[in-house]
Amino acid sequence: MIHLTTPLGDEVLELRAGDAVTLSGTVYTARDEAHQRMMQEGIPFDPQGAVVYHCGPVVQDGRVLAAGPTTSARMNRLSGFILDAGVRALIGKGGMGPEVREELRGRGVYLAFTGGCAALAAARMTLKGVYFEDLGMAEAVWEIELDHLPLIVGIDAHGGDLFSEVVRQAKIQFEQRFNT
């Protein structure tokens, strides 16, 4: 198990798709509307070495109650500008498109968290603050402190991509079973 702490640096360039990691430190949640707002108004946090979690957490009384990942592919066309600004890792579920895989090359990683484990994630989180609260709970950018959140490197900085490999293997098995 590899332990990472934010802000992230060049250590992410050594990770490989499939590596198990834990992450501690500050992360920022962001879904579609938050990305669009950041594109228009600027990133409200220091992006250098930052981590963006594709998540719309449930927050009540200053606590994170649930924080499962949302489908990251929705942010494919919205991720380039935050990576250009210095964000080193994205967290979500389901992988991202080939354009993001290329945008991560040589500078960052995509970390996968299992859908359906929102309570596990929340148990490792402390709420620190919020930006763009007017977007509503799910779309605001929440600043969260993590304590050893378990993740898998889904896309590495070398172009390795667990998700595209699964699709490739599934196609091979399908063809072997149904095209003989």
C-alpha positions as CSV (number, residue, x, y, z in Angstrom):
1,M,0.0,0.0,0.0
2,I,1.3,3.4,-1.0
3,H,0.4,6.4,1.2
4,L,0.0,9.8,-0.4
5,T,-0.5,13.1,1.4
6,T,-1.7,16.4,-0.2
7,P,-0.4,18.6,-1.7
8,L,0.8,16.0,-4.2
9,G,4.0,16.3,-6.1
10,D,6.1,14.3,-8.5
11,E,5.6,11.1,-6.4
12,V,2.3,10.6,-8.4
13,L,4.5,10.1,-11.6
14,E,5.8,6.9,-10.1
15,L,2.4,5.3,-9.6
16,R,1.0,2.7,-12.0
17,A,-2.5,1.8,-12.9
18,G,-3.6,-0.9,-10.4
19,D,-1.6,0.4,-7.4
20,A,-3.4,0.5,-4.1
21,V,-3.0,3.8,-2.3
22,T,-4.4,5.7,0.7
23,L,-4.8,9.4,0.5
24,S,-4.7,11.9,3.4
25,G,-4.8,15.7,3.4
26,T,-7.1,18.2,1.8
27,V,-9.3,17.4,-1.2
28,Y,-11.9,19.5,-3.0
29,T,-15.2,18.1,-4.2
30,A,-16.4,19.2,-7.7
31,R,-19.1,18.1,-10.1
32,D,-20.3,19.5,-13.4
33,E,-21.6,22.9,-12.2
34,A,-18.6,23.5,-9.9
35,H,-16.2,22.9,-12.8
36,Q,-18.2,25.3,-15.0
37,R,-18.2,28.0,-12.3
38,M,-14.4,27.5,-11.8
39,M,-13.9,27.9,-15.6
40,Q,-15.8,31.2,-15.5
41,E,-14.7,32.7,-12.2
42,G,-11.4,30.9,-11.3
43,I,-10.4,28.2,-9.0
44,P,-11.2,29.2,-5.4
45,F,-8.4,27.1,-3.9
46,D,-4.7,26.7,-4.6
47,P,-4.6,24.1,-7.4
48,Q,-0.9,23.3,-7.1
49,G,-0.7,19.7,-6.0
50,A,-4.4,19.6,-5.3
51,V,-6.8,16.7,-5.6
52,V,-10.4,17.1,-6.9
53,Y,-12.9,14.5,-5.9
54,H,-15.9,14.0,-8.2
55,C,-18.5,13.9,-5.5
56,G,-21.6,15.6,-4.2
57,P,-21.4,14.9,-0.5
58,V,-24.3,14.9,2.0
59,V,-23.3,17.5,4.6
60,Q,-25.3,18.2,7.8
61,D,-24.4,20.2,10.9
62,G,-20.8,20.7,9.8
63,R,-20.2,17.0,9.1
64,V,-19.9,14.9,6.0
65,L,-22.5,12.1,6.3
66,A,-22.0,10.5,2.9
67,A,-19.5,11.1,0.2
68,G,-19.6,8.6,-2.6
69,P,-18.1,9.3,-6.0
70,T,-20.0,10.4,-9.0
71,T,-19.4,9.2,-12.5
72,S,-16.2,10.9,-13.6
73,A,-16.8,10.7,-17.3
74,R,-19.2,13.6,-17.0
75,M,-16.2,15.8,-16.3
76,N,-14.2,14.6,-19.3
77,R,-14.5,17.9,-21.2
78,L,-14.2,20.0,-18.0
79,S,-11.0,18.6,-16.5
80,G,-8.2,20.0,-18.7
81,F,-8.2,23.5,-17.2
82,I,-7.8,22.3,-13.6
83,L,-5.0,19.9,-14.6
84,D,-3.3,22.8,-16.5
85,A,-3.6,24.8,-13.3
86,G,-1.6,22.2,-11.3
87,V,-4.2,19.7,-9.9
88,R,-2.3,16.4,-9.6
89,A,-5.1,13.9,-9.0
90,L,-8.8,13.4,-9.8
91,I,-10.9,10.9,-7.7
92,G,-14.1,9.4,-8.9
93,K,-15.7,6.2,-10.3
94,G,-16.0,4.6,-13.7
95,G,-12.8,6.1,-15.3
96,M,-12.5,8.9,-17.7
97,G,-12.1,9.3,-21.4
98,P,-8.9,9.0,-23.6
99,E,-8.7,12.8,-23.7
100,V,-8.2,12.9,-19.9
101,R,-5.8,10.0,-20.0
102,E,-3.7,12.1,-22.3
103,E,-4.1,15.3,-20.2
104,L,-2.8,13.3,-17.1
105,R,0.2,12.0,-19.0
106,G,3.4,13.2,-17.3
107,R,1.6,15.2,-14.6
108,G,-1.2,13.4,-12.7
109,V,-3.3,10.4,-11.9
110,Y,-7.0,9.4,-11.7
111,L,-7.8,7.6,-8.5
112,A,-10.8,5.3,-8.3
113,F,-13.1,4.9,-5.3
114,T,-15.8,2.3,-5.2
115,G,-19.4,3.4,-5.8
116,G,-21.8,2.5,-3.0
117,C,-19.2,3.1,-0.3
118,A,-20.3,6.7,0.6
119,A,-20.4,6.0,4.4
120,L,-16.9,4.5,4.3
121,A,-15.6,7.7,2.6
122,A,-17.4,10.0,5.0
123,A,-15.9,8.1,8.0
124,R,-12.5,9.2,6.8
125,M,-13.5,12.9,6.3
126,T,-13.6,16.1,8.2
127,L,-15.3,19.2,6.7
128,K,-13.1,22.2,6.5
129,G,-15.0,24.7,4.3
130,V,-17.1,25.4,1.3
131,Y,-16.9,27.5,-1.9
132,F,-19.8,28.3,-4.3
133,E,-22.3,27.3,-1.7
134,D,-25.0,29.0,-3.8
135,L,-24.8,26.0,-6.2
136,G,-26.4,23.8,-3.5
137,M,-25.1,20.9,-1.4
138,A,-24.3,18.5,-4.3
139,E,-22.7,21.0,-6.6
140,A,-20.7,23.2,-4.2
141,V,-17.0,22.8,-3.8
142,W,-16.4,21.3,-0.4
143,E,-13.0,21.5,1.2
144,I,-12.5,18.2,3.1
145,E,-9.6,16.7,5.1
146,L,-9.1,13.0,4.4
147,D,-7.6,10.4,6.7
148,H,-6.2,7.5,4.7
149,L,-9.0,7.1,2.2
150,P,-8.3,3.8,0.3
151,L,-8.1,4.2,-3.5
152,I,-6.9,2.4,-6.6
153,V,-4.8,4.2,-9.3
154,G,-7.2,3.9,-12.3
155,I,-5.2,6.0,-14.8
156,D,-1.5,6.7,-14.3
157,A,0.8,9.4,-15.6
158,H,2.2,7.0,-18.2
159,G,-1.1,6.3,-20.1
160,G,-1.9,3.1,-18.1
161,D,-5.7,2.9,-17.8
162,L,-7.4,0.1,-15.9
163,F,-10.8,1.0,-17.3
164,S,-9.8,0.8,-21.0
165,E,-8.0,-2.5,-20.3
166,V,-11.2,-3.9,-18.8
167,V,-13.2,-2.9,-21.9
168,R,-10.5,-4.4,-24.2
169,Q,-10.5,-7.7,-22.3
170,A,-14.4,-7.8,-22.3
171,K,-14.4,-7.3,-26.1
172,I,-11.9,-10.1,-26.6
173,Q,-14.0,-12.5,-24.4
174,F,-17.2,-11.5,-26.2
175,E,-15.6,-12.2,-29.6
176,Q,-14.3,-15.5,-28.4
177,R,-17.6,-16.6,-27.1
178,F,-20.0,-15.2,-29.8
179,N,-18.0,-14.9,-33.0
180,T,-16.7,-18.4,-33.3
